[in-house]
């Protein structure tokens, strides 16, 4: 006795959907792991930028040039705005 073609196709589709569900689950897990790595990379980048600005402040502040003060204020403002946008409005990032 042979199966009806519709039943056979339905069984094949069900098997295909199960395989795809397993595959998509694995892909989502990898994407979540990559998301965590990106957070770490971004945090290291921000900390590095703040560290460089702090070192510049330590070694260049005694000269107190106008250009330096303007650059320092711009850098600190951009870092603060970046952090505010990133943590307060994560939907837009």
Backbone bond lengths (Angstrom), bond angles and torsions (degrees), N, CA, C in turn:
res aa  C-N    CA-C-N  psi(-1)  N-CA   C-N-CA  omega(-1)  CA-C   N-CA-C  phi
1 X - - - 1.432 - - 1.533 108.23 -
2 X 1.323 117.69 128.95 1.464 121.24 -178.77 1.536 110.28 -100.50
3 X 1.333 114.20 156.24 1.470 119.73 179.85 1.516 110.66 -77.76
4 X 1.293 114.16 154.32 1.455 118.67 174.29 1.534 107.95 -70.54
5 X 1.339 117.30 144.32 1.470 119.59 -178.10 1.534 113.41 -58.65
6 X 1.334 115.88 -36.40 1.472 119.09 -179.22 1.528 111.12 -65.06
7 X 1.313 116.73 -40.80 1.461 121.59 -179.71 1.528 110.58 -66.59
8 X 1.333 115.34 -40.52 1.463 120.03 178.79 1.532 110.89 -62.94
9 X 1.324 116.24 -45.51 1.467 120.71 179.12 1.524 110.10 -63.06
10 X 1.315 117.38 -41.50 1.462 120.80 179.39 1.531 111.23 -62.99
11 X 1.310 117.56 -40.36 1.462 121.29 178.60 1.530 110.89 -65.60
12 X 1.329 116.40 -39.91 1.461 120.43 178.13 1.534 110.72 -65.59
13 X 1.328 115.92 -40.37 1.472 119.69 177.87 1.528 111.15 -64.22
14 X 1.326 116.59 -41.62 1.468 119.97 178.25 1.523 111.22 -61.82
15 X 1.330 116.64 -43.49 1.469 120.60 178.53 1.531 110.42 -63.44
16 X 1.328 116.16 -41.74 1.465 120.75 179.00 1.530 111.06 -63.18
17 X 1.322 117.02 -42.43 1.460 121.00 179.41 1.521 111.39 -63.70
18 X 1.323 118.22 -37.97 1.466 121.69 177.94 1.527 110.58 -64.51
19 X 1.345 116.46 -43.58 1.465 120.19 178.89 1.529 110.72 -64.12
20 X 1.317 116.50 -41.68 1.468 120.31 179.45 1.522 111.20 -65.59
21 X 1.322 117.04 -38.26 1.464 119.95 178.74 1.525 110.67 -62.25
22 X 1.318 116.85 -41.33 1.468 120.35 178.20 1.526 110.09 -65.51
23 X 1.320 116.52 -42.82 1.464 121.26 -179.82 1.529 110.76 -63.85
24 X 1.326 117.70 -45.58 1.464 120.89 -179.46 1.525 111.73 -65.88
25 X 1.316 116.82 -33.84 1.462 119.79 176.74 1.524 110.04 -63.27
26 X 1.331 117.14 -42.91 1.466 121.22 178.70 1.524 110.91 -65.17
27 X 1.325 116.60 -40.54 1.468 120.16 178.93 1.527 110.46 -64.05
28 X 1.335 117.32 -43.45 1.469 120.30 179.00 1.520 111.93 -62.85
29 X 1.331 117.33 -38.46 1.460 120.09 177.86 1.527 110.75 -63.88
30 X 1.334 117.03 -40.98 1.471 120.58 177.77 1.528 110.47 -64.42
31 X 1.333 117.01 -41.25 1.466 120.13 179.52 1.525 111.15 -64.58
32 X 1.315 118.02 -38.21 1.458 120.72 177.33 1.522 110.67 -64.02
33 X 1.329 116.95 -40.76 1.462 120.53 178.01 1.532 110.36 -64.71
34 X 1.325 116.96 -39.92 1.463 120.23 177.91 1.521 110.92 -66.61
35 X 1.323 116.87 -36.04 1.462 120.28 178.35 1.523 110.30 -62.00
36 X 1.330 116.92 -42.13 1.465 120.35 178.19 1.522 111.01 -64.05
37 X 1.331 117.11 -39.38 1.465 120.09 178.36 1.518 110.92 -65.52
38 X 1.329 117.08 -39.48 1.467 120.38 178.57 1.525 110.91 -63.43
39 X 1.343 117.42 -39.10 1.457 120.91 176.45 1.520 109.98 -59.47
40 X 1.339 116.69 -44.33 1.463 120.25 -179.62 1.522 110.87 -64.43
41 X 1.333 117.24 -43.00 1.463 120.83 179.76 1.518 110.19 -63.17
42 X 1.313 117.37 -42.51 1.466 119.78 179.64 1.522 111.04 -66.43
43 X 1.320 117.18 -39.96 1.468 120.26 177.99 1.522 110.40 -62.97
44 X 1.331 116.88 -42.84 1.462 119.37 178.35 1.530 111.01 -63.42
45 X 1.318 116.47 -37.92 1.460 120.70 178.53 1.525 110.93 -63.93
46 X 1.334 116.49 -44.72 1.466 119.85 179.65 1.522 111.13 -65.41
47 X 1.330 116.58 -43.55 1.461 120.20 179.88 1.526 110.15 -64.28
48 X 1.332 116.38 -39.72 1.464 119.71 177.48 1.512 112.20 -62.61
49 X 1.329 116.44 -42.82 1.466 120.50 178.48 1.516 110.67 -62.77
50 X 1.313 116.48 -45.73 1.471 120.04 179.22 1.525 109.96 -63.20
51 X 1.334 117.51 -38.95 1.462 120.67 178.44 1.513 112.41 -64.07
52 X 1.327 116.79 -42.60 1.469 120.28 178.78 1.521 110.29 -64.25
53 X 1.327 116.38 -43.93 1.472 119.31 178.71 1.526 110.21 -62.88
54 X 1.330 117.24 -39.33 1.465 120.44 178.44 1.520 110.79 -64.43
55 X 1.337 117.57 -41.66 1.469 119.96 177.66 1.520 111.73 -64.51
56 X 1.325 115.93 -39.67 1.472 118.88 176.30 1.521 109.79 -62.46
57 X 1.332 116.60 -41.84 1.463 120.02 178.02 1.528 111.18 -59.36
58 X 1.316 116.07 -40.76 1.466 119.48 -176.98 1.523 110.95 -67.27
59 X 1.349 117.21 -43.12 1.459 119.86 -172.33 1.524 114.54 -94.91
60 X 1.313 119.41 -19.71 1.459 121.10 -175.68 1.524 112.35 -108.72
61 X 1.318 118.04 -19.13 1.464 120.87 -177.39 1.522 113.09 -56.20
62 X 1.332 119.59 -37.24 1.470 117.15 -179.66 1.526 113.58 -55.32
63 X 1.343 118.41 -29.34 1.470 118.65 178.92 1.525 111.21 -76.86
64 X 1.337 116.58 -31.29 1.476 123.53 176.75 1.531 112.94 49.12
65 X 1.297 117.14 49.01 1.459 119.78 176.95 1.528 109.05 -72.69
66 X 1.315 115.78 152.79 1.459 121.42 -179.37 1.530 110.84 -64.27
67 X 1.326 116.24 -41.57 1.463 120.09 179.66 1.518 110.71 -62.91
68 X 1.323 116.99 -41.68 1.454 120.37 179.23 1.521 110.88 -62.62
69 X 1.337 116.46 -45.50 1.464 119.84 -179.44 1.532 110.82 -60.67
70 X 1.336 116.55 -41.91 1.462 120.03 179.28 1.524 110.87 -64.10
71 X 1.327 117.34 -43.19 1.468 120.97 179.03 1.522 111.24 -65.00
72 X 1.330 115.90 -41.40 1.456 120.07 -179.16 1.528 110.81 -63.76
73 X 1.315 116.84 -44.02 1.464 120.75 178.70 1.524 110.32 -63.73
74 X 1.334 117.13 -42.19 1.462 120.57 178.41 1.524 111.68 -61.45
75 X 1.325 117.21 -44.75 1.469 120.97 -178.44 1.523 110.56 -64.77
76 X 1.339 117.25 -47.60 1.459 119.59 179.96 1.527 111.45 -62.83
77 X 1.324 117.05 -40.14 1.462 120.58 179.06 1.527 110.70 -64.09
78 X 1.330 116.71 -42.98 1.465 118.75 -179.84 1.525 111.26 -66.13
79 X 1.333 117.48 -36.78 1.468 120.05 177.80 1.523 110.36 -65.02
80 X 1.310 117.04 -45.22 1.467 120.84 -179.33 1.528 110.41 -63.90
81 X 1.328 117.41 -43.77 1.463 120.13 178.44 1.530 110.98 -63.40
82 X 1.313 116.12 -40.33 1.469 119.43 178.18 1.522 110.57 -61.34
83 X 1.308 117.26 -46.00 1.462 120.65 179.68 1.526 111.54 -63.61
84 X 1.328 116.79 -41.76 1.468 119.71 178.61 1.523 111.42 -61.97
85 X 1.318 116.09 -46.45 1.464 119.44 -179.70 1.520 110.23 -64.54
86 X 1.315 116.55 -42.20 1.458 120.31 -175.48 1.527 112.50 -66.71
87 X 1.325 116.07 -42.07 1.462 118.51 -175.90 1.525 114.20 -92.19
88 X 1.318 117.78 -26.74 1.471 119.75 -178.91 1.525 112.49 -90.52
89 X 1.333 116.92 -28.79 1.448 120.72 -178.28 1.524 110.95 -129.26
90 X 1.339 118.96 63.82 1.462 120.46 -176.47 1.519 113.75 -66.43
91 X 1.326 117.70 -13.55 1.461 120.75 -179.78 1.519 110.39 -67.32
92 X 1.336 117.35 -33.91 1.454 121.45 -175.62 1.517 113.22 -83.80
93 X 1.316 118.25 -10.66 1.464 121.06 -176.29 1.503 110.02 -86.34
